[in-house]
Amino acid sequence: MKADKRIEKEINAISATLPQGVTLIAVSKYHPAEAVMEAYEAGQRDFGESKAQDLVKKHELLPKDINWHFIGHLQSNKIKYIAPFIHLIHSIDSYKLLQEVEKHAAKCGRVINCLLQIHIAEEESKFGFTTEELRSMLKEGEWQSLQHVKIRGVMCMASNTDDEEQIDKEFATVESLFKEIKEKHFSNDKDFDIISAGMSDDYPIAIKHGSTHVRVGSRIFNN
Ligand SMILES: *Cc1c(COP(=O)(O)O)cnc(C)c1O
């Protein structure tokens, strides 16, 4: 453990500001297993990675009671590596991908928790369903036959901007979309209960709009 305990201090400082029921996911992408271990020793158990290979390596090296979250763009050919142990996939961005996860989850005899990623930011480069794609996919209804994936909620990334009003507007849109979907398609499902929103620079705004899972990387792991 590093003498200055900087990671531990940062985790404690952030945790102290989170309302009850909000989960802190420490995003450890690009950081070595030793950094994850330092956070683990501070009591952190939920970690996020955006590359399947890195996730698998860290899963092998690190304690088995860690909840691993996949937060990056997921390629179909990588699902098999993470399917045996992944805790939550945040980045389902097409129905086809959901079907692929279903296949691999079935092979492992698991039900995998998934979030539907919503494309809300202005950047073209970001992934996810548009609002209309999401509505029509859910209305289509085929997803209801999938036995090995469990849709737990939605995930989003706000625009990369200093304009807090813009960010606020985007998180508000996601919150109302979550409520709309819940009412229309998951009204009897108490497990449709996750909004994954907010990163190092914008998580307090996301919490204002109902985020239940914040994904914080650089504030914890960078100097
Ligand atoms: C990297 C990443 C984060 C963490 O971002 P920070 O700004 O470092 O906190 C959160 N979510 C996703 C999807 C990411 O790729």
The ligand as an SDF file (V2000), in Angstrom:
LIG
                    3D

 15 15  0  0  0  0  0  0  0  0999 V2000
  -13.4870    6.1130  -18.0810 C   0  0  0  0  0  0  0  0  0  0  0  0
  -14.9290    6.0370  -17.8460 C   0  0  0  0  0  0  0  0  0  0  0  0
  -15.4800    6.5180  -16.6460 C   0  0  0  0  0  0  0  0  0  0  0  0
  -14.6610    7.2300  -15.5860 C   0  0  0  0  0  0  0  0  0  0  0  0
  -14.3380    8.5070  -16.0400 O   0  0  0  0  0  0  0  0  0  0  0  0
  -13.5260    9.5410  -15.1080 P   0  0  0  0  0  0  0  0  0  0  0  0
  -13.7480   10.8490  -15.7610 O   0  0  0  0  0  0  0  0  0  0  0  0
  -12.1060    9.0810  -15.1260 O   0  0  0  0  0  0  0  0  0  0  0  0
  -14.1350    9.4740  -13.7580 O   0  0  0  0  0  0  0  0  0  0  0  0
  -16.8480    6.3610  -16.4580 C   0  0  0  0  0  0  0  0  0  0  0  0
  -17.6300    5.7590  -17.3780 N   0  0  0  0  0  0  0  0  0  0  0  0
  -17.1390    5.2860  -18.5400 C   0  0  0  0  0  0  0  0  0  0  0  0
  -18.0590    4.6370  -19.5000 C   0  0  0  0  0  0  0  0  0  0  0  0
  -15.7800    5.4140  -18.8140 C   0  0  0  0  0  0  0  0  0  0  0  0
  -15.2960    4.9420  -19.9630 O   0  0  0  0  0  0  0  0  0  0  0  0
  1  2  1  0
  2  3  1  0
  2 14  2  0
  3  4  1  0
  3 10  2  0
  4  5  1  0
  5  6  1  0
  6  7  2  0
  6  8  1  0
  6  9  1  0
 10 11  1  0
 11 12  2  0
 12 13  1  0
 12 14  1  0
 14 15  1  0
M  END
$$$$
